[in-house]
Amino acid sequence: MWPTRPGEAVGGFRAFVLIALGTALMALSAKVNLPLPYVPMTLQTLVVLMIGAAYGWRLGSATMIAYLAEGAIGLPVFAGPVGGIAPLVGPTAGYLFGFVLAALMTGWLAERGWDRNVTLLFAAMAVGHIVILATGFGWLAFGLGLGAAKAWQVGIVPFIAASLVKNALGATLMPAARRIVERRG
């Protein structure tokens, strides 16, 4: 969203401000959570996908890497009052690392015009959600050894309806936010 002119490069200061804003939004969205047995349901996936769509694939994925780095050094940016390495190797690890790939994919699609149409943006965000859920599922099933059936029950099924709602919300909010920014620019 910033910069708004075609072809304008994101300078170092702008990138720093956008990454700081994005990681702050990620930390806030992690605090809105519904505890579940293995992985809490949060608003993070909505924010990941909106950041990817707004920032593009490079800055969006860089923001997610910065977010993970903040958590890894101990800042309490993850769900609950948690920071440190534990979430990056525990049940949430696959989802957290999936954020980077999801921001990358959603941003890449947005840069190709998928952010200009609510239906296409919904589809781009669905791709992002699939990436997050797939990496989370893979980690639960194989990284933690829960097996495919258990990982499906605890890592996919509880998140399907919420993912659809978040996609609809994000696909509706992004064009509205873009119009506001474009009017100001």
C-alpha positions, 0 to 999 in steps of 0.5 A: 500500500505504501508506496502507491505510485507504480514503479516506485521502490520501497526505500530503507526507511519505508521498509523499516516502518512497514516491517515494524508496523506489520510485526506489531500487528502480528503480535496484536493479532496473536493475542486474540486467540482461542486456546485449542489442545495443540494450536490456538486459533488466532487472527494471525492468519488474517493479518499475514494474508493482508500484509502479503496482499498489501506489501507484496511478496518481498516485503510481506515475507520479510515482515514475517521473517522479522516477526519470527526473529522477534519471537525467537529472541524472546519478545512475547509476540506469539499467542499467549504471553510467549516468546523464545524458541519453544513455539518455533519447535513446538506444535505451532512451528509449522504454522509459524514458518508457513506464515513466511510462505503464505505472505510470499504467495499471497503477495506474489499473486497480489502483485499480479493483480489478484488484489484488485478484485474481491473474488481473486483476492479471496482466492489468493488468500485461500492459497495463503491459508492452504499453505499455512494449514499444509505446513502446520499439518506437515509439522504436526503429522511428521515433525511431532509424530502425531500421524496424519489422522490426528494432525488432520483432526487437531490441525486442520478441521478446527480451522477450516470455517475460520479460514473461510471467514478470514478470507472473506473479511480480508478480501473485503477489507483490502480493497476498501483500505486501498481506496482510502490510501489511494484517495490520500495519496 
